[in-house]
Amino acid sequence: MVDLKGQYLKIKERVDASILEVVESSAFINGPEVHAFQKELEDYLGVKHVIPCANGTDALQIAMMGLGLEPGDEVITADFTFAATVEVIALLRLTPVLVDVDPVNFNIDIEAIKNAITPKTKAIVPVHLFGMAADMDAIMDLAKEHNLYVIEDNAQGIGSDYTSRNGQKIKTGGIGDVGTTSFFPSKNLGCYGDGGAIFTNDDGLAHTIRGIVNHGMYKRYHHDVVGVNSRLDSIQATVLRAKLPHLDSYNSARRDAARKYSKAFSTHEKIITPTICDSCDCHVFHQYTLRVKDTDRDALAAHLNAQGIPCGVYYPIPLHSQKAYADERYNEEDFPVTNQLAKDVISLPMHTELDDDQIDFITQTLIDFVNK
Ligand SMILES: *Cc1c(COP(=O)(O)O)cnc(C)c1O
């Protein structure tokens, strides 16, 4: 699905040298590399504050702790996403409210959010799924109208440019009250282990969060709030510093591969390709996910695997149907899109090192199976 080795070989010299420097400096935790990466990411994203942490799941949890959400508060998020999003809501004893998604961009459905808002709703968590920016103008409008926080789960969308209705381009993750990301190795900006970060333009919230990630300490050995221990280490930070200058070109390589896939599939009725915007870079293709009609998706996946083509099904089971998150509050008829997507989506190999021969082989194998 991803070719991390090929990508590494192209930046090997810098990465090897900087890892060695960290080892020799022995500044493994909270060293200058972490601070430098934080500043560079702030500049790249155009946000005032980046707070690095241990992984993308922690980032979501810490964001919610920082906003002071309390047990019983309702948090609306998408039914069609990775479980981390709903997991931290449940862990904090907040009430997850799962809603359906849009069939075209796979992101949280605006009408469904409207229908789910109650007097207890405190926050909306849009996920920029597969790297496609959610409809942030509409989400921010709703949040303003109902006085809700917006936490952007940008684990799959780093580098994506959202164009707001006034024409302004803004990086996802810096639009809501707080944004989060993951540097898991296969993410668009991945390190060589675990890592994550929280973004905000709010000085007060940034201060609160900096204490939370460090055991609730604002002054050494004074614990004002219950915090966590969540850090990005210096070796990961130095890898991220080596990769950040390439993020835009990595994302355009992904978009190029996506365009080639979509072009090959364009005349095939049973294959529904993801939307690609020609006028902006709102999609960074963390995944290239298509839908197949009148085709046994699982048999297709098995066939691709048998031909040596890795593929993935993200996500095969809607969150509202997962044992951990099922709840009598949910009705099947409220999730027609997610239920359908769980049956017909398939994600193809997507990374920065895909070449034309690979794309031709993948697309032809898929087309032959679907037309069989
Ligand atoms: C990867 C991911 C996370 C979690 O990130 P980790 O670093 O693995 O904890 C959260 N949300 C989404 C949408 C993700 O894709």
The ligand as an SDF file (V2000), in Angstrom:
LIG
                    3D

 15 15  0  0  0  0  0  0  0  0999 V2000
   -4.3520    7.5960   11.9410 C   0  0  0  0  0  0  0  0  0  0  0  0
   -5.5670    8.2780   12.4110 C   0  0  0  0  0  0  0  0  0  0  0  0
   -5.7360    8.6370   13.7620 C   0  0  0  0  0  0  0  0  0  0  0  0
   -4.8240    8.1730   14.8550 C   0  0  0  0  0  0  0  0  0  0  0  0
   -3.5040    8.4300   14.7060 O   0  0  0  0  0  0  0  0  0  0  0  0
   -2.4060    7.5560   15.5450 P   0  0  0  0  0  0  0  0  0  0  0  0
   -1.1590    8.3410   15.3820 O   0  0  0  0  0  0  0  0  0  0  0  0
   -2.3480    6.2300   14.8860 O   0  0  0  0  0  0  0  0  0  0  0  0
   -2.8730    7.4910   16.9370 O   0  0  0  0  0  0  0  0  0  0  0  0
   -6.8470    9.3700   14.1080 C   0  0  0  0  0  0  0  0  0  0  0  0
   -7.7740    9.7090   13.2100 N   0  0  0  0  0  0  0  0  0  0  0  0
   -7.6740    9.3410   11.9170 C   0  0  0  0  0  0  0  0  0  0  0  0
   -8.7400    9.7680   10.9710 C   0  0  0  0  0  0  0  0  0  0  0  0
   -6.5820    8.6080   11.4820 C   0  0  0  0  0  0  0  0  0  0  0  0
   -6.4990    8.2510   10.1980 O   0  0  0  0  0  0  0  0  0  0  0  0
  1  2  1  0
  2  3  1  0
  2 14  2  0
  3  4  1  0
  3 10  2  0
  4  5  1  0
  5  6  1  0
  6  7  2  0
  6  8  1  0
  6  9  1  0
 10 11  1  0
 11 12  2  0
 12 13  1  0
 12 14  1  0
 14 15  1  0
M  END
$$$$
